Amino acid sequence: MKKFMDKDFLLENDTAIRLYHEVEEKLPIIDYHCHLSPKEIAENKRFSNITELWLYADHYKWRAMRSCGVDEKYITGDGSDFEKFREFCRIMPYLIGNPVYHWSHLELQRYFDCDLIINSANCEAIWKHTSDKLACDNFGAQDYIRNSNVVLLCTTDDPADDLRYHKQIAESGFETKVLPAFRPDKGFNIERRGIADYIKTLSESTGVEITDLDSLCRAYTVSLDRFEALGCKTADHGMDNYVSFAKPDAYHANEIFKKALANDGRDISEEELALWKSQLMRFFGLEYVKRGWVLQLHYGVLRNPNKTMFEKLGPDSGYDTIHAKNCTADIAALLNYLQCNGALPRTIIYPINPSDNAAVGTLCGSFCRGDGSMMPTVVQGSAWWFNDNIDGMIAQMRSTGNLASLGCFLGMLTDSRSFMSYPRHEYFRRILCNLIGEWVEKGLYPNDFDAVANIVSRISFENSKNYFAFEI
C-alpha cells in the first residue's frame, strides 16, 4: 500500500516517477489564465489567517462545503474565520475523490511544510501552525508566486481598467512577469441590466464618447493599445451558455447596440444577441490577428441557476453549473467566418461540458493551418473548471492524443483567484507523467526517455511559451 500523498503521489510506474522527478519537478510555471488580483500582487498583500487565504473567495471549496450540508453562515456568512475553518476541516474526510482534498493537502505541504491530515482532530494544530507561518516576513502575495517558481502569469482584466497596478508591478522589479489579459465580456452581454452604465465607464476610461458601434470600436482600440503597451499577449472571452453565430452586419449591429443602450439591456432577442456578438468577434478577431494575440474562448456554463442565492450572494459564488447544449456547428461557423475574413488568431477552445471533448478536438483540427510554425492554429485547452480533476484531465489528454497532437498541447493553467493554487500545476504534471509513463510501459510508445522527457517539458512549459510568444 502506498503512503498517502508521498513524493511519488499519483506516479504509478517507474517511467512516470523518473519523468516527474527528473524533468517536471524542476520546470518553472507559466500561468496564462488566472484571476489573481493585480492590486494584491502590487501591494504584496498579507493574509491574517488560513481562512482569509483559503476560503474567502474559493468557490471550489464553497461548493464542497455546501455538498456536505454546511450552514451558509460558515461559508460566505458572518461566522468567524476560525469557525469557518473548523467547518472546512470537519467535512474534509468526506471529500474522498474530490480534487479539493488533494489540492488542500498539497497547499499545506508546499507552502506551510505541514503534513497533518486535514480533519477535525487536527484543526487547531493546523490553525496555529499556519497562523505562525503567516506572521513571518515571506508570506505575502508575491512570495507565493515566487516560491511556486512562476515565471509569468496573466491576470484577467476589463477593457475599462486603467491597469495602474500592472504598471506598478512592472516598475517594482518583481521577478515574475505579470501581464494583463483582455476580457471584454461585459460589452458582449448587452442583454443584461447595467450595460448602459458599463458603456459609460468604458467611455470615461478611454476618453471616447460612445454613442454607436463605430465609437465603441474606437474606444476598444484605445483600450487594446493600453493593454498592448503593458505586454498583453492574450484575450479571454467567456461565452457563457453556448456560442451562437449570425453573419455579422454592421448596420443592424449598430441598431441593436443603440437599442440596448436606450433600454439598458431589455428586450434584446436571442437573434439580436447572436448578431451582436458575431459582429464584435469580427472586430476583435481582426485586432488580435494584427497584434499577434491569442484568443482564449470558453463556453458551456449555465450561470446562476439558483436565483435565490444569486440575489443573496451575487455572481461567482459557486452556483454555476454545466450547460449541456451542443453548439459545435455555431463555433464552426464562427471560426469559418473569421478564417475567411483574415480574423482568426491563434485560438484555444475550452469546453466546460466534458461531453464536448471529441467534438472540440476534431473541430480544432479543421482550422489548423499548415504554416510551418510547428504549433496548432486552433487547439483545445486544458480540462477546465468542473473538469480539472484526475478523471477530467486524463479524459481530455486521451482525447487530444487520439484526435490531434498531445505533444502540442498547452498544458495547465489555474483559472484561480487563490495565491495558493499553484500546486494544481503539480497535480496536472504528476497525472501527465503517469499517463505517458503508462503508455511507454505498455509498449504503446518507444522506451526512449529523452523523447518522452521532451514531450512532458513541451506540454508543461515550452508550448505555452512559444504559442503566446512570451518573452521569458
N, C-alpha and C positions, 0 to 999 in steps of 0.2 A: 504494500500500500504506500502510495506517495504521501509525503508530508504536505500539509496544507500550505499552498502558495509559497513553496520554497523557490530556490534560484532557478529551477527547471519547470516552474509553473507553466502549464499548457504545452510544454515541449515533450512529446511522447515518443520520439525516436532519436537515434544518435545524430542523424544529419541535421535535424531541427535544433538540437542542443548546440551543435557546433556553429550552425548558421547564426543563431541568436547571439551567443556569447562572443564569437569572433568577429561578427560583422554588425549586426543590427544594434547591439547594445551600445556601440560606440558612435553611431551615426547621430548627427545633430537633427533637429526638428525644424521643418518649415510648416507653419500652421496657416494655410492660405485662406481659411474661413473660420472666424471666431466672432464672438460678441463681447469680448473684453472691452472695458471702458477706457478710452484713451485718457480721460481725465484721471482715473485712478492710477493708470500707468505713469502719467506725467507727474503726479503728486506722490508716487510711490506709497500708495495707501497702506496703512497698517490695519490689522483686524484685531479686535479685542478678545475674541474667543472663537472656538471652533464652530459654534453655531452661526456666527456672523459670516465666517469664511465658507462654511459648507451649505447652510440651509436657508440663507436669506433670499436667494434668487435661483435656486436649482430645481427646476420643475421636474427633473427626473426623480429626485429624492422626494419631492412633494407627492408625485403620483404613487410612488412606492408606499409612502406613509398612508395615503388615502386607501390604498388597496388592502391595508391591514386595519382599516376602521379607526384610525387615529382621529381624535376630535380636531376640527379645523383650528381651534384655539392654539394647538401646539404645532401647527404647520405654518399658516400665514396670519394667525390671530395674535392676541395680546398675552399669550403665555410667556413666561420669562425665557431667556436664552437657555438657561440650564434645563428647564422643564422640556423645552423643545428637543434638546439634545438627548435627554433621558428617554423621551418617546422614540426617537430615532434608534437609539441603542436597543430599546426593548423589542422593536419589530425586526431588527436586522436578521436574527436567526431564521425568520420565516421567508427571507428573500433568496432562498436557495435557487440557483439557476438564473437569477437576475443579475445583469452586469453591474448594477449599483452595488451589489455585495462585493464584487471583486474590485471595482474602482475604488470604493471607500477604503478597503484594506490596503490596496496599493498606495493610496494617497497617504495613509497613516505611516506606512513603511518608508516611502520615499522622502517625504517632507519632514516627518517627525521622528524617524528612526524608532518607530513603535510597532512591535509585533503582537500586541494584545488583540485578542478576538473582540470584535465589537458586539457587545451584548449587555444586558442589564448589570451583570455581576462586575463588569469592567468599566462601567460608565463613569464613575467618579475618578478612577485612576486615569482613564484616558482624558477626561476633562482637565484634571490637574496637570498631567504631562504636557498636553498641547497648550494649555494656558501659560505654563512656564516657558515653553519654546517661543510662543508668540510674543512674549515680552522681550525677547532677545533682539539685537540690532538687525540681524539679517533675515527678517521675516516680513519685508514689505512686498508690495505687488511686483516690483522689478526683480526682487530676489527669487520669487517663484519661477519667473520666466527664465532668468539667468541660470538658476540651478537645475532647470529642466533641459538645458542645452538647446534652447530655442534660438535659432539664428535669425529668423524672420517670421513675422506674423502679420496678418491682415485683419484689421477690425472691420466693422460694418457700419457705414456712415451715411447719413441722409444728405441729399444734394444741397439742402439748405444749411448744413453745418458749415461753420466758418473754419473748421479744422485747426483751431488755435492750439489745441493740446497736441496735435500731431506736430505742429511747428515747434512747440516747446520740447517734445521728446527728441525731435531731430537735432535740436540745438544743445541738448543736455549732455551728449556724449555717451548715452546709454548704448551698450554694445549690440543689443538686439535691434534689428531694423523693424520698426512699427509703421506699416503703411496703411493708408485708408483704402477701403473698398467701397465702391459707389453702389448705393442701394436705393433705387428710385421708386420703390413700391407705392409710396403714398400718392404720387402723381398718376400712377396707373389706376388706382382704385377710386375712380371718380363717382362711383355709385354709393359711396359711403358719406355719411354725415361728417362735416368738418373739412371737406375738400376745399371749400372757399377760403377758410382760414389758413389751410396749409399753403395754398397758392399765394396768399398774401404774404406769408412768412418767406416763401421761396423768392418772391418778388423783392422783399426788403433785403434778403441776404445777397442777392445778385445785383441789385441796383437796376433791374429791368422791370418796367411796369408791364404786368402780364394781363392781357385782355383777350387774347386769342391764341390759336395754335402757333402761329409764327413767333409771337413774343414769348410764348412758353419755351419754344425751342432755343431762342436766343438766350433765355435765362439759363436753361440747362447747359448751353455751351459755355457760359461763364463759369458755371459750377464744375463742369468737366475739366476746364482749363485749370481751375483751382486744385482739383484732385490730382491732375497730371503733374502739376508743379511740385507736389509733395510725394511723387514716386508711385502713384496709384498704377496698378497693373491689371486690375480686375473689377468687374461689375457683377453684382449678385442680384438676381431677380427671383423673388418668391411669387409664384403664380397661384398659390393657394389651391383651391379646389381642383382645378384642371385647366389645361391650356385650351383656349378656343381661338380659332383663326377666321378672319374675314379679310378679303383682299383690301389692302389699305386704299383709302380715298380721302385725300387731304381736305376737300371741301366739306364732306359730311362729318369727318372727324372734328373739324373746326366748329361746326354747328353743335355737335354733341358736347364738346368742351364748354362752349358758351352756355348751353342748357344746364350743364352740371354746376357751373358757377352761379347761375341765376337761381337754381333750385337747391343749392347745397347738396347735390348728390341724389336728390329724389327723382323718381320716375325715369331712371336710366334703364333701358331694357337690356336683356342679355345680348341681343344682336348688336345694339349700340356699343355695349361694353367690349364685345369681341372686336368690332371695327376699331374702336379707340385704342385698345391695347396693341393691335396689329400695326396701326399707324405709328405708335410710339416705338414699337420694336424695330420698325424700318429706320426711324431716325437714329435710335441708339445703336443699332447694328452697324450703320454706316460710320458712326462716330468711333465705335470700338475697333472696327477694321482699320480706320485711319490712324488710330492711336496705338494699335498693336495690343489691345487689351484682350483678356479672356472673359467670356460671358459664362457665368455660373447660373444655371436655370434649374430651379427645383419646384416641384408641383406635387399635388396629390394629398393635401392636408385639408381636412374639414375643420375650420376654425370655430372655436367657442360654441359647440353644440349644446352645452349646458347653460342656457340663458340666465338661469337664476344665479349661478356662480359667476358668470361673466359680468352681470350687473353689480355683483358684490365685489369682485376682485379685479376685473378688467382683463385685458389680453395677456398672453404669455404667462399664465398661471397654472399650466399643467393640465388643461382640459381639452386641448386639441386632440384630434384623432385622425386615422387614415381615411381618406376619401377614395372610394373604390371605383370610380368611373374611369374607364379606359379611354384615353384621349390621344392614342398613338397617331391616328390619322391627322388630327389637328396639329400635333407637333411636327409631323412630316410635312404638312402643308406650309407651316411657318418656316421651317428650315429651308424648304424648297424655294419659297418666295425670297428669303434672304439671300440664298445662294444665287438665284437668278438676277438679283439686283446688286450684287457685289457687297452685300451687307452681312455675310455670315462670318463672324470672327471664330477663332478657336473657342469651342463651346464644351462645357461639362454639364451633363444632364443627370440630375438626381431624382429618381422616382421615390416617393415616400411609400408607395404600395409595393411590397416585395414581389407581388404577382406580375409586376411590370418589368422585372429584370430582363427576361429574354426579349421582350418587345423592344425595350430601350437599347439593349445590346446590339440587336440587329439593325435598328434604326440608325444608331451611330455609324455603323459600317457603311450605310447607304450614303453618308455625306462626308466620308473621309476622302480628301484629295490626295492623290499620289504626287506630292510636291517635293519629295526629296528631303523633307525635314526630319525624317526618322521618328516623327511623332504623329498621332492621330489628329485630324482636324476636330472631330466631334467624338467625345469619349464619355462613357458612363462613369459617374463619380462613385465615391466610397459609399458603402452601406450607411444610410442616412437616418438619423433621428430615431424612429422606432425600430430600426434595423441594425444599429451599431452594437449588436450583441454577438456572441460566438456563432450561433446558427446563421444570423443575418449576414455577417461578414463572410463566412465560408460560402454561403449560397451566392452572394454577389461575386466573389472571386472565382468560384467554379463556373458561374455563368459567363463571366468575362473571358475566362480561359477557354471555354467551349466555343464561344461565338466571335471572339476578337483576339486581342493580344494582351495577355495578362502582364507580360513584360513591359508594356507601355502604359500600364495602369498608374494613376497618380497618387495612390496611397491614401493615408489617413488625414483627417482634419478633426478639430474638436467640436466646432459649432457650439461653443460653450461660453457662458458668462463667468465661469469659475476660474480663478487663477491656479487652482489645484487640479485642473482637468488633464494635464499633460500625460499622466500615466495611461490615458486612453490610447496614446500612440504606442506605448509599450505593449499594452493589451493587444492591439492590432498587429504589431510586429511579431509577437510570440505566435499568434494564430497564423499569420502568413508563413513564418518559418516552419511551423508544424505541418501545414498543408503541403508546402513544397517538399519538405523532407519526406512526407508520406509518399508523394509521387515518385521521388527518387528511389526510396527503399522498396517500392512495389515494382520497380523496373519500368516505370512509365516515362522516365527521363534519365539520361545518362548520369552515372555516378561521377560527375565532374564538379568538384567543389568550387572551383574558380568560376565556372559558368553559372551555377545557382547562386553563388555569393554576389555575382554581378547583377543577377535578376532582383534579389531582395534589396540590394543597395539602390538600384534604379527605382524600384517601386516606392521605397520609403523616403528617398531624398532626391536623387538626380533627376527623375522625370518631372517632378513639380518645379524644380529649379529651372529646367530648360523650357518647359511648356509655358510658364508665365514670364520667362526671360528675366527672372530675378537676378539682380547683381549682388552677389554674396562674396 
